[in-house]
Amino acid sequence: MTDTTHSGGSPTDESRRSPLTKRSGSAATRGRTTIADGVVEKIAGLATRDVDGVHDMGSGLSRTFGAVRDRVPGGSSKSNVTRGVKAEVGEVQTALDLEIVIEYGYPISEVTGDVRENVISAVERMTGLEVVEVNIAVSDVKLPDEEDDDDNDDDQRRLQ
């Protein structure tokens, strides 16, 4: 018969286990996970672009610089996925600022609401962080008769 009492100095079954077999707490409490701002920015950028009515992201100036950077060999070290996205990441929460271009004809309030919903869902699901706010600045409206920046890039490449 095994003595499981603590009196009298008898060792219990628990105390005879090797230190390697003892487990204290769940795996979630055995270390720390940090998530970089850029990770959240990429997730938010992709989630934003998935919403109908979002034509592009970033201001006109940042889109122009991005197009130039993309044309220079080796010039684009950062993907344009994060253009127009700024994240501030804490230990358990994050806040996001987005700058978007909306396609003409789409209701701005509906598009921005859909963007918020999609971004919050994607970021919280993938990172476990609580999204405390998603601020959206609509910097432009893409008119049907305007050429895309991508069309201009293709034309310029053909001319070279």
C-alpha positions as CSV (number, residue, x, y, z in Angstrom):
1,M,0.0,0.0,0.0
2,T,1.3,3.4,-1.0
3,D,1.4,6.2,1.6
4,T,-0.2,9.3,0.2
5,T,-0.2,11.3,3.4
6,H,2.0,14.3,4.0
7,S,2.6,13.6,7.7
8,G,5.5,11.7,9.0
9,G,7.8,12.7,6.2
10,S,6.6,9.9,3.9
11,P,7.0,10.8,0.2
12,T,3.8,10.9,-1.8
13,D,3.5,9.4,-5.3
14,E,3.5,13.0,-6.6
15,S,6.8,13.8,-5.0
16,R,8.5,10.7,-6.4
17,R,7.8,11.8,-10.0
18,S,10.9,13.1,-11.9
19,P,11.0,16.8,-12.6
20,L,10.5,16.1,-16.3
21,T,7.1,14.6,-15.8
22,K,5.7,17.4,-13.7
23,R,3.6,19.9,-15.6
24,S,2.7,23.3,-14.1
25,G,0.1,25.2,-16.1
26,S,-1.0,25.1,-19.7
27,A,1.2,25.6,-22.7
28,A,-0.2,29.1,-23.1
29,T,1.4,30.1,-19.8
30,R,4.9,28.8,-20.6
31,G,6.3,31.6,-22.6
32,R,5.5,34.9,-24.3
33,T,4.3,35.6,-27.8
34,T,4.9,39.0,-29.4
35,I,3.3,40.1,-32.6
36,A,5.0,42.7,-34.7
37,D,3.2,45.7,-36.0
38,G,3.9,44.6,-39.6
39,V,2.2,41.3,-39.1
40,V,-1.1,43.0,-38.0
41,E,-0.6,45.5,-40.9
42,K,-0.4,42.7,-43.5
43,I,-3.5,40.9,-42.1
44,A,-5.5,44.2,-42.0
45,G,-4.3,45.2,-45.5
46,L,-5.4,41.9,-47.0
47,A,-8.7,42.0,-45.2
48,T,-9.4,45.5,-46.4
49,R,-8.7,44.7,-50.0
50,D,-11.2,41.8,-49.8
51,V,-14.1,44.2,-49.3
52,D,-16.2,45.1,-52.4
53,G,-15.9,48.8,-53.2
54,V,-12.3,49.2,-52.0
55,H,-10.3,50.2,-55.1
56,D,-6.9,50.8,-53.5
57,M,-5.1,51.8,-50.3
58,G,-2.9,54.7,-49.3
59,S,-2.8,58.3,-50.4
60,G,-2.2,59.3,-54.0
61,L,1.4,60.2,-53.1
62,S,2.1,56.9,-51.4
63,R,0.6,55.0,-54.3
64,T,2.8,56.9,-56.7
65,F,5.9,56.2,-54.8
66,G,4.9,52.6,-54.5
67,A,4.5,52.3,-58.2
68,V,7.9,53.9,-58.8
69,R,9.5,51.6,-56.2
70,D,7.9,48.5,-57.8
71,R,9.4,49.5,-61.2
72,V,13.0,49.7,-59.9
73,P,14.7,46.3,-59.7
74,G,15.2,45.4,-56.1
75,G,13.5,48.7,-55.0
76,S,10.4,47.2,-53.4
77,S,11.6,45.5,-50.2
78,K,8.2,46.0,-48.6
79,S,5.1,44.6,-50.1
80,N,2.4,47.0,-51.1
81,V,0.0,45.0,-48.9
82,T,0.7,47.3,-46.0
83,R,0.4,50.5,-47.9
84,G,-2.2,52.7,-46.3
85,V,-2.2,50.6,-43.0
86,K,-0.7,51.7,-39.7
87,A,-1.0,49.4,-36.6
88,E,-0.1,50.0,-33.0
89,V,0.2,46.7,-31.3
90,G,0.3,46.2,-27.5
91,E,0.5,43.1,-25.4
92,V,-3.2,42.2,-25.8
93,Q,-4.8,45.0,-27.9
94,T,-4.2,46.7,-31.2
95,A,-5.4,49.8,-33.0
96,L,-5.4,50.4,-36.7
97,D,-5.5,53.4,-39.1
98,L,-6.4,52.7,-42.7
99,E,-6.3,55.0,-45.7
100,I,-8.5,53.7,-48.6
101,V,-9.7,54.7,-52.1
102,I,-13.3,53.7,-52.8
103,E,-14.8,52.9,-56.1
104,Y,-17.4,55.4,-57.4
105,G,-20.9,54.3,-56.8
106,Y,-20.4,52.4,-53.5
107,P,-21.9,53.9,-50.4
108,I,-18.9,55.1,-48.3
109,S,-20.5,54.3,-44.9
110,E,-21.4,50.8,-46.0
111,V,-17.9,50.1,-47.4
112,T,-16.1,51.5,-44.3
113,G,-18.5,49.4,-42.1
114,D,-17.7,46.3,-44.0
115,V,-14.0,47.1,-43.9
116,R,-14.1,47.5,-40.1
117,E,-16.0,44.2,-39.7
118,N,-13.7,42.3,-42.0
119,V,-10.5,43.7,-40.5
120,I,-11.6,43.2,-36.9
121,S,-12.6,39.6,-37.6
122,A,-9.4,38.7,-39.4
123,V,-7.0,40.4,-37.0
124,E,-8.7,39.0,-33.9
125,R,-9.0,35.5,-35.3
126,M,-5.4,35.3,-36.5
127,T,-3.6,37.0,-33.7
128,G,-5.8,36.7,-30.6
129,L,-5.4,40.5,-30.0
130,E,-8.4,42.6,-29.2
131,V,-8.9,45.3,-31.9
132,V,-9.9,48.4,-30.0
133,E,-10.4,50.7,-33.0
134,V,-10.2,50.8,-36.7
135,N,-9.9,54.4,-38.0
136,I,-10.6,54.8,-41.7
137,A,-9.7,57.8,-43.9
138,V,-11.2,57.8,-47.3
139,S,-8.6,59.7,-49.3
140,D,-10.0,59.4,-52.8
141,V,-12.8,58.0,-55.0
142,K,-11.9,56.0,-58.1
143,L,-14.1,57.4,-61.0
144,P,-15.0,55.0,-63.8
145,D,-13.3,57.1,-66.5
146,E,-10.0,57.4,-64.5
147,E,-7.1,55.2,-65.5
148,D,-5.7,52.9,-62.8
149,D,-2.1,53.4,-61.6
150,D,-1.6,49.8,-62.7
151,D,-2.7,50.7,-66.3
152,N,-0.2,53.5,-66.4
153,D,2.6,51.1,-65.2
154,D,1.8,48.7,-68.0
155,D,1.8,51.5,-70.6
156,Q,5.1,52.8,-69.3
157,R,6.7,49.3,-69.4
158,R,5.6,48.8,-73.0
159,L,7.2,52.1,-74.0
160,Q,10.5,51.2,-72.5
